[in-house]
Amino acid sequence: MTRVGTDLIEIARIARSLARYPGFKERCFTEAEQRYCDSRRNPAESYAGRFAGKEAVGKALGFGVARAFAWKEIEIVGRPKPSVRLTGRLAEIAAARNVQAIDLSMTHSRELAQAVAIADA
């Protein structure tokens, strides 16, 4: 069975969260994701893309909202084509659901970041 998840987020919303909540990065993104995003010219764009990617992956795995998993259990890796690394409880759930692969596509404009994930089982 193939499941699709998508998410769209305002980059300004992520920029506000980064500025207002010091623990936001540590709670939602792995150290590798933080290093990558912080190295970019506009880090908020990269953080927003990864945030949308994590939401889309969660939805493709059957979770309606990200509260059902720990943010860091989904890591967006690779460049230019992103890939997904699952860990922890979410990796166990995906294995139990026989998820063989997750394909992810992310994009952004000046204002919005979007991601689409496809989970194949």
C-alpha positions, 0 to 999 in steps of 0.5 A: 500500500502506498500512502501520501503525506503533504505539508505547507508552512509559512517560512515566517512562522518558522523564523518567529519560532527560531527567534522566540523559542531557544529550544525549538531547534533542539526539540525538532531537529537533529544536530546534523539538520541544525548544522546544515540549516545554520550553514545556509544563507537563509536558515529559516527557509531550510528549517521550514522545508525540513519541518514541512518534510517531517510533517509530510512523512508523519502523515504518510506514515498514518499520523495526522499530526506531529504530536504522535511522534518525536520530531527527531525520530524523522531526520531529513538527510541528503542533498540535493535530493532529500531522503528520510532516516527514521529512528526510535519508536517511529522506525519500529512502527514503520517496520511493523507497518512494512514500510519499505521506502519513503520518498520525499520532495521539498520546495520553497518560495520566498514565503512558503515551504512545502513537502510531499512524502510517499511511503511504500509498504 
